[in-house]
Amino acid sequence: MHDLILFILAVSGLSWVVTRSVIFRPVREFVSGRKISLEKDGALGVKYFFYSQLRELLNCYKCFGFWGGVACYSMMVLGVDFLLYAFAGVAASAILVSFIISLEK
């Protein structure tokens, strides 16, 4: 029972950090600011679909909570070391933020 409560709190915290925190604001603004036209992208509009879904995922607490929970549970079932992926996530977000900042210049 304690594991379930800890899991729910961890996924809720992760969802809040990604969808509402200042840390991920540059990522959310970068994705939300992308203007993709369907004419340039071809008949399917794959790029438009990708950015619209990613924008919704990064701005919707419930959406990210669901998919974040699925990802975290999958890692738990597969026996993935959370600490390793936490450090990888911190490194990836630092690289991504520096990349976004370099694009804005």
C-alpha positions in Angstrom: 0.0 0.0 0.0 2.9 2.4 0.8 4.4 1.7 -2.6 1.1 2.7 -4.3 0.9 6.0 -2.4 4.5 6.7 -3.1 4.0 5.9 -6.8 0.9 8.2 -7.0 2.8 11.1 -5.3 5.8 10.6 -7.5 3.7 10.7 -10.7 1.7 13.7 -9.5 4.9 15.6 -8.7 6.4 14.7 -12.1 3.2 15.9 -13.8 3.2 19.2 -11.9 6.9 19.8 -12.6 6.5 19.2 -16.4 3.2 21.0 -16.9 3.4 23.9 -14.4 6.9 24.6 -13.2 9.4 27.3 -14.2 12.0 24.6 -15.0 10.1 23.3 -18.0 8.6 26.7 -19.1 11.2 27.2 -21.9 10.3 23.8 -23.3 6.5 24.4 -23.1 6.9 27.9 -24.7 9.1 26.5 -27.5 6.6 23.8 -28.4 3.6 26.1 -28.0 5.3 28.8 -30.1 5.9 26.5 -33.1 3.8 27.4 -36.1 3.5 24.5 -38.4 1.3 24.8 -41.5 -0.3 21.8 -43.1 0.6 22.9 -46.6 4.3 22.8 -46.0 4.1 19.4 -44.3 2.3 17.4 -47.0 -1.0 15.6 -47.0 -0.7 13.8 -43.7 0.6 16.7 -41.6 2.8 14.5 -39.5 4.8 17.4 -38.1 1.6 19.3 -37.3 0.2 16.3 -35.5 3.4 15.7 -33.5 3.7 19.3 -32.3 0.0 19.6 -31.5 0.0 16.4 -29.4 3.3 17.3 -27.7 1.9 20.8 -26.9 -1.2 19.2 -25.4 0.9 16.7 -23.4 3.2 19.4 -21.9 0.3 21.7 -21.0 -2.3 19.2 -19.7 -1.8 18.0 -16.1 -4.1 15.0 -16.6 -2.6 14.0 -19.9 0.9 14.0 -18.7 -0.1 12.3 -15.4 -1.6 9.4 -17.4 1.3 8.9 -19.8 3.9 9.6 -17.1 2.2 7.0 -14.9 2.3 4.5 -17.8 6.0 5.2 -18.4 6.9 5.0 -14.7 4.9 1.8 -14.2 6.5 0.3 -17.2 10.0 1.1 -15.9 9.0 -0.4 -12.5 7.8 -3.6 -14.1 10.8 -3.9 -16.3 13.1 -3.4 -13.2 14.7 -0.2 -14.6 16.8 1.7 -12.0 14.9 5.0 -11.3 18.0 6.8 -10.0 19.9 6.2 -13.3 17.0 7.6 -15.3 16.5 10.5 -12.9 20.1 11.5 -13.5 19.7 11.0 -17.3 16.5 13.1 -17.2 18.3 15.9 -15.4 21.1 15.8 -18.0 18.7 15.6 -20.9 16.7 18.6 -19.6 19.8 20.7 -19.2 20.9 19.9 -22.7 17.5 20.6 -24.1 17.2 23.9 -22.3 20.6 25.0 -23.5 19.6 24.0 -27.0 16.4 26.0 -26.9 18.3 29.0 -25.5 20.8 28.7 -28.4 17.9 28.6 -30.9 16.4 31.8 -29.5 19.6 33.8 -30.1 
